[in-house]
């Protein structure tokens, strides 16, 4: 599935639950990596990145700053990841039940 389509689907998934979602960095529309910056009521919960597995599938992994990291730390992490991967898609999600969203997302791959 093209990265742009998956990014749009993630935004719609959050918005359909009444949560906030925005694409903060657009990458390559077809093959860019996807990074989620997940928070709940403005408190950082996790960064998740979709990574290729050895069997050719995808799985979400926690990456980057720890839970409750400050905005400067998150901004620095995103800047570093963008320099490393110009094709990266970064999506910010502020979700009421962020822990459940993270668990469900990691399970579904």
C-alpha positions, -999 to +999 in steps of 0.1 A: +000+000+000+014+034-008+027+054+022+004+084+013-027+062+014-017+046+047-009+080+062-043+093+051-060+062+066-042+067+100-054+104+101-090+093+092-089+066+119-080+091+146-104+118+134-133+093+132-130+088+169-130+125+175-093+127+181-067+151+165-044+140+137-022+159+113+006+151+089+036+171+101+060+159+074+051+144+040+076+119+026+077+099-006+041+092-016+048+056-026+075+042-004+082+065+025+086+052+061+058+062+085+065+076+120+037+083+145+041+108+173+014+098+197+002+119+226-028+121+249-041+156+259-007+171+250+013+146+270+038+125+249+031+088+250+052+072+223+068+074+189+060+044+166+077+036+134+065+010+109+094-013+101+099-041+076+103-076+093+124-105+081+094-122+066+086-092+044+057-079+065+055-048+086+053-042+123+051-011+145+080-005+169+085+021+197+113+044+188+127+078+199+120+098+230+106+080+261+071+086+275+065+121+288+094+136+268+094+173+263+086+191+230+123+200+225+134+164+227+106+153+203+114+181+178+152+172+179+143+135+173+121+144+143+148+167+128+174+139+131+151+113+116+142+137+087+179+143+080+185+105+080+154+097+058+141+124+036+112+101+024+098+099+060+062+106+068+056+120+103+021+120+117+011+137+150-018+121+168-034+134+200-057+106+211-079+103+242-070+066+248-034+067+234-023+036+252-050+015+236-043+030+202-006+022+205-014-014+216-039-019+188-016-004+162+013-026+173-008-057+171-022-051+137+011-044+120 
